[in-house]
Amino acid sequence: MFDRLKGVEKRFLEIEELLGNPDIIQDRDLYQKYIQEHAELNKIVTGYRNYKKTLKNLEDSKELLKDADPEIKNLAREEINTLIVEKKKQEDKLKELLTPKDPFDEKNVLIEIRAGTGGEEASLFANDLFRMYSRYAENRSWKIEIMNHHTTGVGGLKEIVLMIHGKGAYNRFKYESGTHRVQRVPTTEAQGRIHTSAVTVAVLPEAEEVEVHIDPSEIKVDVYRSTGPGGQSVNTTDSAVRITHLPTGLVVTCQDEKSQLKNKNKAMKVLRARLLDSKIREQNEKRSKERKSQIGSGDRSGRIRTYNFPQGRVTDHRIGLTLYKLESIMQGNLDDIVDQLTTFYQTQALQNAKSVEVRVS
């Protein structure tokens, strides 16, 4: 870590010199680039310099232990204990600052929930997950926008796509991608047997138009009348929209609004998010063939969590976390899980960064 910090400080000093270069100042784009990098590195360098002061003070206090005066020795011991605590705090903060940042963390988030194996029970659990995520967002005063949804006859959800608007929303939801398994007695089960069903969740950062450009000639737009459970028409106009992205074959539908234009705008948002997600996944696979990165795209291929209702238990299989507070979690109290997942993957990212440095050196 300290080799990295020395390298960051060296780069920081280089940029300070560059910012004083008249040629750089005249190049507006290059100057802004260096200003931004300087601001980002400044947090790390300030922390590193404070840490070095703490180390120096710690060494000075240890020297005072050699003093013949007992009172000075006692004061030195107290100071050493205080500085050791401060040193640990500063080290933890520096590790956090050095952890590679996900550039999409502050974005709004698009969440797609789909019923998997388990029939109607899976659709009911899809609705439960939707309520869980909605309550979590509401607790943080984030806005929820339904992009598209298909209900079932028993009050479940075949699928739902929602956008959650709020700073840092993607950061808090990004580890939810994957297969969520539920074990419980369905309301339709007369024998009282426990069934296992599954719901898939996909989490994508919202994509701006400047990030993902879609050529109008590369999409096909179809309009039709929106339908409800059972296929019956719920609108008298062709307001529902289906957009097909011809180069990739991606298809997005939206029928929640009565306005065809609003449905089209929502569908384009979803399409941009899926295209950005596809780009992220492709980049991640290029960087590492050994593992699929959870950060940015999520691993959707395997079971990530089990909700066992008879035992009141929730288990996240990726980090081996088990909590016996299922009811609270289903009410949207997800921080215990999200915080531990964040810590785990930040630590993993830092370790990966270290291993890359070792190989480079």
ZABAVEX-194308 format. One record per residue (C-alpha): residue in one letter; z, y, x. Coordinates in nm, 3 decimals. Each point is the difference from the previous one (the first is absolute). Layout:
a	Z	Y	X
...
//
This chain:
m	0.000	0.000	0.000
f	0.088	0.242	0.280
d	-0.337	-0.050	0.169
r	-0.163	0.096	-0.329
l	0.224	0.307	-0.032
k	-0.092	0.114	0.353
g	-0.366	-0.041	-0.090
v	0.045	0.202	-0.321
e	0.174	0.281	0.190
k	-0.276	0.004	0.260
r	-0.265	0.025	-0.273
f	0.202	0.274	-0.171
l	-0.002	0.211	0.318
e	-0.375	-0.060	0.042
i	-0.066	0.128	-0.352
e	0.214	0.310	0.061
e	-0.226	0.083	0.293
l	-0.313	-0.065	-0.206
l	0.122	0.231	-0.277
g	0.009	0.281	0.255
n	-0.360	-0.064	0.108
p	-0.234	0.280	-0.127
d	-0.286	-0.246	-0.053
i	0.221	-0.218	-0.222
i	0.126	0.302	-0.196
q	-0.357	0.104	-0.080
d	-0.087	-0.347	-0.133
r	0.175	0.015	-0.339
d	-0.033	-0.370	-0.086
l	0.118	-0.119	0.342
y	0.284	0.254	0.003
q	0.124	-0.118	-0.342
k	-0.018	-0.360	0.117
y	0.224	0.075	0.300
i	0.237	0.212	-0.211
q	0.047	-0.293	-0.237
e	0.056	-0.247	0.283
h	0.244	0.241	0.166
a	0.203	0.026	-0.322
e	0.014	-0.379	-0.039
l	0.108	-0.058	0.360
n	0.251	0.285	-0.009
k	0.238	-0.201	-0.225
i	0.000	-0.289	0.245
v	0.030	0.215	0.312
t	0.287	0.204	-0.148
g	0.184	-0.321	-0.085
y	-0.069	-0.146	0.344
r	0.129	0.311	0.179
n	0.316	0.003	-0.211
y	0.045	-0.367	0.083
k	-0.029	0.070	0.373
k	0.267	0.272	-0.036
t	0.227	-0.251	-0.170
l	-0.052	-0.248	0.286
k	0.079	0.274	0.254
n	0.317	0.099	-0.190
l	0.100	-0.366	-0.018
e	-0.033	-0.039	0.376
d	0.198	0.319	0.059
s	0.278	-0.120	-0.228
k	0.016	-0.333	0.181
e	0.045	0.187	0.327
l	0.304	0.176	-0.150
l	0.168	-0.339	-0.039
k	0.050	0.011	0.376
d	0.210	0.315	-0.033
a	0.368	-0.032	0.094
d	0.114	0.201	-0.303
p	0.088	-0.242	-0.291
e	-0.072	0.269	-0.260
i	-0.352	0.052	0.132
k	-0.053	-0.378	-0.001
n	0.103	-0.022	-0.366
l	-0.232	0.285	-0.095
a	-0.280	-0.171	0.193
r	0.056	-0.328	-0.187
e	-0.018	0.180	-0.336
e	-0.317	0.177	0.106
i	-0.154	-0.326	0.122
n	0.069	-0.173	-0.336
t	-0.161	0.292	-0.186
l	-0.302	0.005	0.230
i	-0.055	-0.378	-0.030
v	-0.021	0.034	-0.379
e	-0.235	0.298	0.035
k	-0.215	-0.189	0.254
k	-0.045	-0.290	-0.244
k	-0.102	0.238	-0.282
q	-0.252	0.174	0.224
e	-0.146	-0.333	0.117
d	-0.047	-0.114	-0.361
k	-0.166	0.331	-0.088
l	-0.234	-0.023	0.300
k	-0.098	-0.355	-0.095
e	-0.082	0.124	-0.349
l	-0.207	0.289	0.137
l	-0.192	-0.236	0.230
t	-0.080	-0.247	-0.279
p	-0.373	0.022	-0.081
k	-0.044	0.198	-0.321
d	-0.214	-0.117	-0.290
p	-0.238	0.293	-0.068
f	0.005	-0.079	-0.372
d	0.379	0.000	-0.048
e	0.018	0.337	-0.176
k	-0.280	-0.077	-0.245
n	0.004	-0.081	-0.370
v	-0.026	-0.372	-0.067
l	-0.224	-0.214	-0.219
i	0.163	-0.322	-0.123
e	-0.195	-0.284	-0.162
i	0.204	-0.268	-0.179
r	-0.174	-0.314	-0.129
a	0.133	-0.308	-0.176
g	-0.068	-0.315	0.201
t	0.090	-0.362	-0.066
g	0.230	-0.061	-0.292
g	-0.191	0.117	-0.307
e	0.186	0.227	-0.240
e	0.321	-0.023	0.204
a	-0.187	0.149	0.298
s	-0.125	0.287	-0.217
l	0.354	0.068	-0.123
f	0.127	0.011	0.357
a	-0.287	0.232	0.096
n	0.137	0.236	-0.264
d	0.351	-0.042	0.144
l	-0.125	0.096	0.348
f	-0.179	0.302	-0.147
r	0.327	0.117	-0.160
m	0.188	-0.066	0.325
y	-0.240	0.213	0.206
s	-0.014	0.270	-0.268
r	0.378	0.036	-0.005
y	0.012	0.012	0.378
a	-0.257	0.282	-0.005
e	0.182	0.184	-0.280
n	0.326	-0.015	0.195
r	-0.179	0.191	0.276
s	-0.155	0.249	-0.247
w	-0.351	-0.123	0.077
k	-0.277	0.025	-0.259
i	-0.157	-0.320	-0.134
e	-0.365	-0.003	-0.110
i	-0.146	-0.308	-0.170
m	-0.355	-0.048	0.125
n	-0.088	-0.312	-0.197
h	0.177	-0.289	-0.173
h	-0.065	-0.312	-0.208
t	0.275	-0.129	-0.225
t	0.050	-0.347	-0.148
g	0.096	-0.095	-0.353
v	0.364	-0.077	0.087
g	0.080	0.335	0.161
g	-0.098	-0.093	0.352
l	-0.251	0.148	0.241
k	-0.306	-0.181	0.123
e	-0.037	0.282	0.251
i	0.100	0.361	0.050
v	-0.106	0.260	0.254
l	0.225	0.301	0.049
m	0.010	0.297	0.232
i	0.339	0.131	0.110
h	-0.008	0.363	0.108
g	0.269	0.106	0.245
k	0.045	0.084	0.367
g	0.072	-0.321	0.188
a	-0.081	-0.225	-0.299
y	-0.227	-0.228	0.205
n	0.267	-0.032	0.267
r	0.253	-0.136	-0.252
f	-0.240	-0.239	-0.177
k	-0.228	-0.127	0.277
y	0.194	-0.321	0.064
e	-0.031	-0.113	-0.363
s	-0.350	-0.143	0.056
g	-0.014	-0.373	-0.052
t	0.088	-0.277	-0.243
h	0.323	0.042	-0.197
r	0.135	-0.328	-0.139
v	0.234	-0.022	-0.299
q	0.217	-0.296	-0.098
r	0.152	0.014	-0.349
v	-0.001	-0.153	-0.348
p	-0.288	0.160	-0.193
t	0.065	0.133	-0.351
t	-0.264	-0.246	-0.122
e	0.178	-0.302	0.154
a	0.177	-0.207	-0.266
q	0.139	-0.261	0.243
g	0.183	0.255	0.217
r	-0.191	-0.102	0.313
i	-0.040	0.238	0.293
h	-0.362	0.097	0.066
t	-0.148	0.150	0.315
s	-0.263	0.271	-0.040
a	-0.163	0.248	0.232
v	-0.121	0.360	-0.003
t	-0.208	0.166	0.270
v	0.059	0.358	0.109
a	-0.239	0.211	0.206
v	0.116	0.331	0.149
l	-0.254	0.256	0.124
p	0.034	0.356	0.130
e	-0.182	0.260	-0.207
a	-0.325	0.102	0.168
e	-0.128	0.357	-0.001
e	-0.368	0.074	-0.036
v	-0.012	0.125	0.359
e	0.138	-0.335	0.122
v	-0.235	-0.222	-0.198
h	-0.341	0.142	-0.088
i	-0.181	-0.187	-0.277
d	-0.374	0.056	-0.022
p	-0.092	0.042	-0.372
s	-0.312	-0.209	0.065
e	0.221	-0.294	0.105
i	0.188	-0.035	-0.327
k	-0.100	-0.130	-0.340
v	0.184	0.146	-0.301
d	0.011	-0.187	-0.331
v	0.170	0.125	-0.317
y	0.123	-0.205	-0.294
r	0.257	0.003	-0.278
s	0.357	-0.070	0.107
t	0.164	-0.316	-0.128
g	0.356	-0.114	-0.066
p	0.166	-0.344	-0.016
g	-0.232	-0.258	-0.145
g	-0.308	0.205	0.078
q	0.014	0.233	-0.302
s	-0.141	0.349	0.047
v	0.263	0.273	0.017
n	-0.237	0.294	0.025
t	-0.307	0.111	-0.193
t	-0.179	0.152	0.301
d	-0.127	-0.137	0.330
s	0.291	0.146	0.198
a	0.080	-0.299	0.222
v	-0.156	0.010	0.347
r	-0.097	-0.271	0.246
i	-0.101	0.106	0.353
t	-0.165	-0.242	0.240
h	-0.016	0.088	0.369
l	-0.332	-0.156	0.096
p	0.050	-0.038	0.381
t	0.330	-0.190	-0.038
g	-0.024	-0.143	-0.352
l	0.337	0.153	-0.093
v	0.037	0.052	-0.375
v	0.248	0.240	-0.162
t	0.052	0.045	-0.374
c	0.202	0.261	-0.187
q	0.047	0.035	-0.376
d	0.342	0.158	-0.047
e	-0.125	0.350	-0.080
k	-0.199	0.103	-0.308
s	-0.216	0.217	0.224
q	-0.283	-0.168	0.188
l	0.024	0.265	0.274
k	0.373	-0.058	0.050
n	-0.056	-0.375	0.018
k	-0.276	0.050	0.256
n	0.219	0.226	0.215
k	0.282	-0.254	-0.008
a	-0.237	-0.284	0.085
m	-0.135	0.198	0.297
k	0.358	0.050	0.126
v	0.060	-0.374	-0.014
l	-0.332	-0.074	0.168
r	0.072	0.242	0.285
a	0.344	-0.155	0.052
r	-0.147	-0.352	0.012
l	-0.270	0.103	0.246
l	0.258	0.170	0.224
d	0.219	-0.310	-0.020
s	-0.296	-0.217	0.095
k	-0.064	0.221	0.302
i	0.367	-0.020	0.104
r	0.004	-0.379	-0.030
e	-0.318	-0.026	0.207
q	0.152	0.219	0.273
n	0.323	-0.202	-0.001
e	-0.191	-0.326	0.040
k	-0.191	0.143	0.294
r	0.325	0.111	0.169
s	0.172	-0.332	-0.041
k	-0.146	-0.339	-0.085
e	0.338	-0.174	0.037
r	0.170	0.168	-0.295
k	-0.079	0.208	-0.307
s	0.165	0.337	0.011
q	0.239	0.072	-0.285
i	-0.013	0.369	0.075
g	-0.283	0.177	-0.182
s	-0.149	-0.289	-0.189
g	0.259	-0.264	-0.081
d	-0.037	-0.374	0.024
r	-0.122	-0.108	-0.341
s	-0.074	-0.359	0.084
g	0.346	-0.154	-0.018
r	0.321	-0.005	-0.199
i	0.220	0.287	0.110
r	0.286	-0.006	-0.251
t	0.169	-0.227	-0.255
y	0.195	0.120	-0.304
n	0.229	-0.280	-0.118
f	0.151	0.098	-0.335
p	0.236	-0.299	-0.054
q	0.172	0.080	0.332
g	-0.035	0.378	-0.027
r	-0.162	-0.013	0.343
v	-0.281	0.188	0.173
t	-0.132	-0.133	0.332
d	-0.248	0.179	0.225
h	-0.155	-0.278	0.208
r	-0.144	0.224	0.272
i	0.338	0.107	0.135
g	0.220	-0.275	-0.145
l	0.190	0.245	-0.219
t	0.187	-0.133	-0.306
l	0.181	0.227	-0.246
y	0.197	-0.115	-0.304
k	-0.067	0.315	-0.199
l	-0.318	-0.084	-0.189
e	0.089	0.199	-0.312
s	0.056	0.318	0.201
i	-0.323	-0.050	0.195
m	-0.202	-0.052	-0.318
q	0.140	0.334	-0.119
g	-0.177	0.166	0.291
n	0.277	0.002	0.261
l	-0.225	-0.113	0.285
d	0.141	0.196	0.292
d	0.200	-0.292	0.141
i	-0.322	-0.199	0.038
v	-0.229	0.288	0.100
d	0.238	0.132	0.268
q	0.037	-0.341	0.168
l	-0.374	-0.065	-0.010
t	-0.064	0.343	0.151
t	0.248	-0.063	0.281
f	-0.151	-0.342	0.072
y	-0.361	0.120	0.019
q	0.087	0.317	0.194
t	0.176	-0.218	0.258
q	-0.300	-0.232	0.009
a	-0.237	0.296	0.048
l	0.212	0.131	0.287
q	0.005	-0.343	0.166
n	-0.378	-0.029	-0.038
a	-0.044	0.343	0.155
k	0.219	-0.107	0.294
s	-0.197	-0.322	0.051
v	-0.324	0.198	0.005
e	0.144	0.231	0.267
v	0.106	-0.298	0.212
r	-0.349	-0.152	-0.020
v	-0.163	0.333	0.085
s	0.228	0.060	0.296
//
